[in-house]
Amino acid sequence: MMSAMERDLDRLCQQLDDTDALATLLGFTDTDDIEALRARAEALTLRTIGNRVHYRGLIEISNICSQDCCYCGIRRSNAHVARYTLTQPEILDAAQWCAAQGYGSVVLQGGENTSAAAVEFIADTVTRIKALTRNPRQPEGLGITLSLGVQTSDVYRRWFAAGAHRYLLRVETTDPQLFARIHPPEQTLDERIEALQALRDVGYQVGTGVMIGLPGQTLVQLARDVLFFKTFEIDMIGMGPYQPHADTPMADEPTLSAAERLQRALNMIAVTRLVLPTANIASTTALQALSPEGRELGFSYGANITMPNLTPEAARQHYLLYDEKPLYNEDTEPFGDILKRRLAKLGREVGLHEWGDSRRFTDRHRT
Ligand code: SAH
């Protein structure tokens, strides 16, 4: 027998194209409601994706950025940041470490740098990572995801030709007013959406996402974000709670409490899973910033990807997008055992030596 609560949840889950139904699910605060939503999203994940979680080793290659996003700690105008760029050998070392551990993929992330030299540096680094990480267990080398902001189609093509095959570019919010409030006027929502389209046209698996709990952000706006992921045929989702950074113009704007932001981000993962059953969804570092178990919670709400931070120690402290970003990295303990054990407790295992591509992408391209 279904309880009244389960009947309500069932009814809402039959209206997953309806903004108000999604907003209701996202706004769940009652413990039983939340648990029912979580269990449903987890069960769906196990059915569509299976119990494997894939690692992408995250290498934060540079904090030099030409953009001035009002929430971000490494924005151009923050004079308190010591700017760095990793050397190519540092990046290649980290990538080889990943391959040796059996991580199937790396993510190269950084501030936005559109100079010709920076573009060539990335292209060359991608080519070298591919060449260095081919081995009998992964004959095509590591999968490479880039997260390097808005660039021209030509740049996206150049990096794709070099061997990158996935790209993450968060839209941050799909609400035009909210987007305008958190970015300087020269950065526009249309430009981001055009960039996502350009990435799609070049052939990348396309990832996007939003921040959750931005000052003034409503549940209806978040519901529309999820519907955007669906209508735009997004393959990969990376989202996390907004976390203020003291040296940014938004530092003093009131937000939800940390606990509320965490729960809303988890609800957002669950709802996104219900709406996009085969997408890759990451459990992100920002969840970990709000709770030591944040990442594990993300998996139990429907995430299937994690990006352990492999940025060399000396650089990591300068890539502070927000306050309280975790610096210690237990994932580089031998074989990432701590995370592996925690995943085992959730009934999940690590998919080693494989790219773990988005099923949403492969299904779409099957003919
Ligand atoms: N420059 C690249 C990637 C670096 S920033 C790009 O623009 O894609 C990666 C992500 O960190 C951003 O997309 C943003 O969603 C997130 N981020 C930045 N500042 C944040 C903050 N204060 N709280 C939470 N997430 C933040």
Boltz pocket constraint, residues with backbone or C-beta under 6 A from the ligand:
constraints:
  - pocket:
      binder: B
      contacts: [[A, 71], [A, 72], [A, 73], [A, 109], [A, 110], [A, 111], [A, 112], [A, 147], [A, 148], [A, 149], [A, 150], [A, 168], [A, 169], [A, 170], [A, 172], [A, 210], [A, 211], [A, 240], [A, 241], [A, 242], [A, 243], [A, 244], [A, 245], [A, 286], [A, 321], [A, 322], [A, 323]]
      max_distance: 6.0
